[in-house]
Amino acid sequence: MTQTLGIILNGATSRIGSTQHLANALAPIRAEGGLPAGDVRVIPRVLLLGRNAEKLKALASAHGVEWSTDLDAALSDPAFPVFFDAAVTHQRQATLAKAIAAGKHIYSEKPVAASVADGLELLAAARGRGLKHGAVEDKLGLPGLSKLKRLTDGGFFGRVLGFRIEFGWWIFDGIEAPCQRPSWNYRQKTGGGLVLDMYPHWRYVIEGILGPMRRAVTALSTATPERVDEKGESYKVDVEDTAQTIVELESGAYGTILSSWATRVRRDDLLTFQVDGSKGSALAGLHRCWTQTSKQALDTAHFNVANDIGADYSTNWDEVPDAGQYKNPYRVGWEHFLRHVVADEPMAADFSAGIRDVQFAQACYRSAREGKWVSLDALS
């Protein structure tokens, strides 16, 4: 038995909307005859929504789906009970509020709201109408990080001593070379800023692998204060492009997060996450993960001021093998959400989790503004 489920995909022509959510998630589910959910197979019926009719038409034609530029008409159509938003951040609050008012189940890219208060308002509205809700939390599905979580779950580390996340790369300013990120990322009025963009990810990654966070302290800076946008016009950057954070976990362990769009990469990957424990350490990138136990650690007693002692610190690390066939984490998220809507299966990454992600970003902004540690209290 099959069940068609209408899904409005807002912001469909964005890179993440067209590739990850459509091409790598919903389209394959449909092509495989649907997703098993309880007693039925759910077949997504996708309606692409956006502002650029030409791009929407081309994308819809490529995937054999419907499209529209009329938000109100899409929301009034009972054939599409699910609304997904991947459009620009600063419009998300109003758009999701309209979708909830129209009685749609909501699934949202991060950040789900600009603030905790805004997110709680949306959550209360969704609960008040008995609607299902979810937030995209994809990064734990990366092969490297899933291996790191597997190590934690298996007790590899013993007592966790600390951790370190390093993320970022060099984003050109549009003058010496074209910028690899859209200009809205660098403007406050359009929801820009590295912390609002990336720290929601760090919240569920850290807590999903190592456990709850207790508090954080953050410093922010803008390394590239002037840029050139897509139209060739110069503009002032009024958000941070670099952030440095210390986190205390409820376990008592401390860790650091170094994130920057103004760093030239000389490390194993664009993202590295190292965890040190009493029994061993591990370093994960986007795809690979390595471990070293205390017995494998180099017996380093000193360094030589005059001469390089020639130690190769990359030796004695074992690579963690893959565990089965890799599945795109955006598709995994959609599978969880579709089963949540149709079969009422639990949804770990619900809107409450998305608000917790925003809370971490908001706490780090407050810390940088006030110059002090900020606690991450439980959401009311």
N, C-alpha and C positions, 0 to 999 in steps of 0.2 A: 504494500500500500504506500502510495506517495502523497506528499502534501506540498503544494507550492506556497512559498513564503515570499511575499513582496518586500523588497529592501530598497529604500531610497539611499543612494550613495552620494552625499553632498560633498562638494569639493573634489569631484571625480577626476578632473583633469590635472590635479596636482600630482607631483611625482609619486608621493606615497599612496595617493588614492588610486591612481591608474595602474601602478605596478604591483605594490604589495597587497592592497585590499581587493582589487579587481583581478588582475592577471595572475597573481600568485595564490589567491585564496578562494574567492567566490567563483571565478570561472572554472578552476579545476574541480571544485565540489560539484558544480552543475554538470561538467563534462563526464564525471564519473557516475552520473545517475543519481546524485543526491547524497545526503549525509544521513546515516542511521541515527534516529533520535527516538528512543522509546519503541513504539510499535510501528513507526512510519519512517520513510526516507524523505528528508526535507530537500526540496529542490529550490534553490534561490532564483527568484525572478527579480532582476536588477533594473532599477531606474536610475540612470546617471543624471545628476543635478549639478548645475554650475551656471556661470555667466557667459562663457564663450561658446556660442552655438556651433561655430565651425569646428572647434576642437571636440566638443561633445558628440557631434554627428559622426566625426571620423572615428572616435574611440568606440562609440556604440556600434558602428558598422563593423569594426574589427572584431568585436566580441559577440555580436548578434544580440544586443540588449536594447532597451528603450532609453530615451533621454528627454530632458526638459530643461528649460531655463526659468520655469515658473515655480517658485518655492511654494506659494500658497496653493496652487493647483495640485501639486504633488502631495502636500500635507492633507488636502481634503479628499484624497482618493483612498477609499477603504481597502483597495486591493494591495496596498503597501503599508502594512502595520508596523514595520521596522524602519527607523531613521538612524542613519550613521553619518557622523560629521567629521570630515577631514579638511574643512575649509580653514581660512585664516583664523588665527587664535582670537583676535579682538572682536570677532563677530559671533563667537561660539555661544556666549551666554544667551544672547537674544534669540539665536537660531534654535538652540536646544529648548528654550522656554516655549517657543512657538510649537515645536514638535510635541512637547509634553502636553501642551494645551489642546493639541489636535488628537491626543490619545495614542501617540506612537511610543512603542518600546524604543529606548535610546541606547546607542553604542557610540562611544566617542574616542577620538584620538586625544592625546595629551597635549597640553593640560586640559582637563575637563572644564576648568573655570579659571578665571583670573585670580580668584581668592578663595579661601576656605568658606567665607560667608556666602559668596555667590554659589559655590558648589553645594553647600547645605540647602540653600534655597531651591536649587534645581532638584536635589534629592528628595526634599520634602514634597515638592510638587509631583514628582514621579510616584512616590509612595502613596500620596493622597489619591491618585487615580489608579492605583494597583498595577502600575506599569513595570516591566522588567527593565533592567539597566546594567550597563557594563562599561568598562574602560579598557582601552588598549594598553597592555603591559607586555610587550613583546620580547624585551631584551633577555629575560631569563631563558628564552628558547634558543638563544644563540648557542652553537655547539660548544664553544669554549666555556661559557658560563654555566651551561647545563652540566658539563663535566665537573666544574668546580662545586656546584651544588651537590652532585653525586658524592664527591669526596666528603663534604660536610655531613651529609646524611649518613654516610658510612663510618663516621667517627675518625677519619684519617688524621685530622689535625690535633686531636686531644683537646687541651684547653687553648682556645683562640687567644693569641697574644696581641695581634694587631692586623691591620690590613692597609692596603694602598691602592687607590684607583687613579690611573693616569689616562686622560682622554684628550683628543683634539688633534688638529693639524693646522697648517698655514692657510688662511683664507685671504686671497689677494684682495686688494682694495679697489679694484676696478680701474686703477690708473696704470700700474705697471703690467697688469694682466686682468682679464675678466674675473669678477667675483664668482665663487662657486656656490654662494648662498644668496637667496633673494634679499633684497634690501629691507623688506619688512622685518627681518630678523634683527636689524640694527636700529630700529625706531621704537621708542616706548609706546607711542600712540597706536601702533599696530600689533602690540603684544610681543615685541622683540626682547632680546636679552638671553644670554647663555644659560643663566640659572633657571629661568622659567621654561626654557627649551629642554634642558638636559637633566636638571636635578629631580624632576618627577621620576625619571628612569632610575636614578641612583637610589631613590628611596626604596622601591620595591626590589631592586637588585640586592642592595645591602641587607634589608630585612628578610628577604626571601632566602638568602644564603646564610647569613650570620645571626639573624635574630633582631629584635626590636632596638631602635635607637633611643637614647635618652635625651641628648642635647647636642647642639652644634654651634660652632663659631666660624665665621666666614669673613674673608676680605675680598673685595671686588676691585677691578680696574678696567680701564678701556685703553688697550694698547694701540688701536688704530682709530683716532678720533674723527677722521674725515674719510669719506668714501664716495665712489661714483656709482649711481644706480643704473637700472636697466635702460633708462632713457639717455644715459650719458651725462646726467646732471649731478653735480657735487652736492653732498649733504653732510650735516654734522651727525655723528653717532652719539646718541644720548642714553645708551644702555651699555652694560658691561660685556666685554668679550673674553674676559679671563676671571676665573674664580678659584679661590683656594680655601678649603674647608677642613676643619678637624671635627670628627664625630666621636662621641662617646656612646658605646653600646650599653644596653642595660646589664650585660654580662660584666661590664667594667673595662672591657678592651677598648682601645682607641684606634682610630684610623684616619687617613688623610684622603682627600679628593682633590686632585689637581686637574682642572678642566680649562682648555684654552682654544680659541680660534686664532691664536697668534703664536703658535709654536711650530717649529720645524721638527719633524718626527725623526728621532733616532732611538727607537725602542722596538720591541718585538712586533707591535701591532698598533693600530690607531687607538685601540682601547686595551689596556692591561689592568688586571685585577689580581693583586697578590695578597694571599692570606698566609700569615705566619702562626704556627701553633707549637705547642710544647713537644709534639711528636714529629711534626714535619711542616713543610711549606709547599705552596702551590702557586703557580703563575698562569693565569688564563688570559688568552686573547680572544678575538672574535670567534675563532674556529678551533684553535689548539690550546692544550693545557699541559703543563709539566709539573712534576712533583719532585721533591727532594726530602728524604728523611734525615733525622739527626745523624745517623750512621753514614750517610752519603755526603754530608756537608764537608767542605774543605776545612782542613785544620789550619786556619789562618790565625797567626799569633801577633803579627805586626805588619807594618808597611815600611818600605825603605825610602827615606827622603831623597837619597841620591840616585837610586836606580829602581827601575821597574822590576818587581820580583817575578814577573812573567806568569802570574796565576791566571788560569782560564776559568772564570767563575760561571761559565755556561756549561761546564762539564758536570757529570754526576746528577743530571736531571733526567727523569724518565717521562716519556710522553704518555698521557692518559689515552687509552684507545677509545674509538667511537663505540657507542652503545646502540646498535641497530641503525635503521635507516633514518636519515635526517628529514624532518618535516618543517616547512616554512613556519616560523613562529606566529606570523600574522594569520595564517590559515588555522593554526592551533587555537588562537584566540577566537576566531569566527566559529570554529566547531563548538567550543565551549558555550559561546553566546547563543548559537542556534539551538543547541540542546537545552539551554536554559529557558529559552522562549517557548519551544515546542513541547518539551518533555519535563519542564520544571526541574531540571538537574541543577545542582548548586553552581553558583558563579563566584569563584574566589575573587576575580578581578572585577568586582562590581563598582558602582559609582562611589561607594564609600572608600574603596581602595584608591580610586582616582583622586578623591579629595585629600586623602592622606598623602598622596604624592605631591599635591599642590601645597599642603601644609609644610612639607620639608623645604620646598623652594621659598615659600613665604617666610619661614623661620630664618633662612639664610640671608634673605634680604634685610630682615629686621636686625639680625646680628651685625651685618656690615654697616647698617645705618647707625646703630646705637653703640657699636664697638664692644659687644659683650656676648657671653654664651646665651643661647635661647633654648629653653626646654621644648621637647616635642611631646606635649601632653596628649592623652587619648582624646579623640574627637567626641564631642557630646552628641 
